[in-house]
């Protein structure tokens, strides 16, 4: 058989009917529409920056400290793992200036289904602090979160017991 013989039967020659071609085209278009839909619900659909003012703040309360803020953030739990956002290593940076706290944080994945849970939890917990006047929260995905961000004892426990969810095996 000559490899250039157009009449020869080749294993990769597939005779596709017009109906099958239309099904393939419509299937591809459906995948494109689904991809666009889910992309708009991903990180680009999230606001990157949030700011809140505490209406309960008290000028007579003491100074705002990192311990006070960390105690409040420890109450913001991942509903799936029941670990707080500090143990998960979601907080990249925090600074306190007078009565204002600035937080830079990430999520375990850009399409994390708990993004709003974390954002609302941070807002709710921090607004309970009378020493706090303003909260500025910024979301970032640079650098992306990895399992190395977990508190070491938590990481060892999850991986040692084989209970780490699939999406955090991303070293």
N, C-alpha and C positions, 0 to 999 in steps of 0.2 A: 504494500500500500504506500502510495506517495503522500508525504505529509502536506503537499500543496494541492492535492486532488480535492476539489470542492464537492464532489459528489460522494466522497468517502464518508462513512458514518464515524463520527467522533464521539467519545464518551461525554464530552461537555456540550455537545449540540443538543439543545432542548427546543422542542417545538411547542411554543406557547400560543394558545388561542387568543383571539382579541379580547374575549371575556376575561381570561386570566390576566392579561395585561392590564385591563381596567381595574380589576380587583387589586393588583399589586400597586398601581398608581394611587388608587383611593386609600389603600392601607398606608402607603408612604405619607400621603397628605395628612391622614389622621394622626400619624406619629409626629409629624411636624407641628400640627396644631396642639397636640398634647404637650410636646416639649416646650412650646412657647407659653402655654398656660401655666405649667409648673414652674418655669423660669420666672414668671411674673410673681409667683407666690414665694420665691426664694429670697435671698438676701437683698435683692434690689427692691423688693416690696416692703422691706423693713426700713423704718427711718434709721438713720445712722446716729442721730443725736437727739437726746431728750433733756429737758430741763424742767424742774419743778421747784416751787417755792413753798416752804413750810409755813402754814397759817397758824400753827400752834407754837411757833418758836417763842422762846422766852428770853428776853434780854437779861434777866436776873439769873439764868442758869449758868453753870460753870462752863469751862472751855470745852470745845469739841475736840475729842481725841480719836486716834486711830483705833484704840481698844473699843470705844463706844460704837464706832462705825462697824468694825469687824463683828462685834457681838450681834448687831442688827442683821448684817449680811449673812451670818451663820444660820439665820432663820429662813433663808430663801433656799428651798429644797428642790432638787430635781425630782419630779413626780415618779420617774421610772426607777431611779437608783436609790432614792431617799438619802442622797448626799447633798451637802450644801454647796453653794457656788464657790466658796473658798476651797473646800476639799477637792472640788473638781478642777480647780485652777483656771476658772473662767475670768477671774479678775486679773488683768495684766498690769494695771497701774492705778494707784489711788493717791490723791494728794488732798490735803486739807489746808485751806487758806481762810483764816478767821472762822467764820460760821458757814463756810461753803465747802462741799466735798465734790471733787472731780474724780470720776471713775472711767477707766477705759477697760472694756471687757470684750470677750468673745463668746461664741457658742461652740458646742462640740462639733456641729456641722453647720454649714451655711443655711441649710433647710431644716434646722432643728424645729421639731413640732412644739417645743416648749419655750420658744423665744418670748412670746408675750407673757407667759407665766413668769419667766425670770424678770422681765422688765417691770411688770406690775408688782411682783414680789419685792424687788429692790425699792421701788417707789413707796409701797405701803410700809415696809419695815423702816426705811430711813425717815419717813415723815413722822414717825412716832417719837423721834429724838428731839426733845425740846431745845437742845443746844444748836440744832441744825437749822440754817436759814434757807440755803439753796443747794439743790442737787443737780449736777451736770453729769449725764451719762452718755458715753460715746461707745458705739459698737464698732468693732474692727474684726477683720478676718485675716489680718496680716500682722504677725505670722499666723497661719492656721493652727487651731488647737490640735494637740496630739496627746496620746496617753501619757506622755512624759510630763504633762502639766498636772496630772493628778498628784495629790499628796502621796509621798512614797509608801506609807503604810497602807493607804487605801488601794493604790495600784497593785502592790504585792498581794493584798488580800483578794482583790477581785480576780487577778490573773492566776493566783495560786489555787483558788477554788474553782477556776474555770467558769466564773459567773459574769465575766465582763461581757457586755453586749457586743455584738458583732461590729458595730460602728466605732468602737473605741480601740480596736486592734489595729491601729494605724500608725505605727511607729515610723 
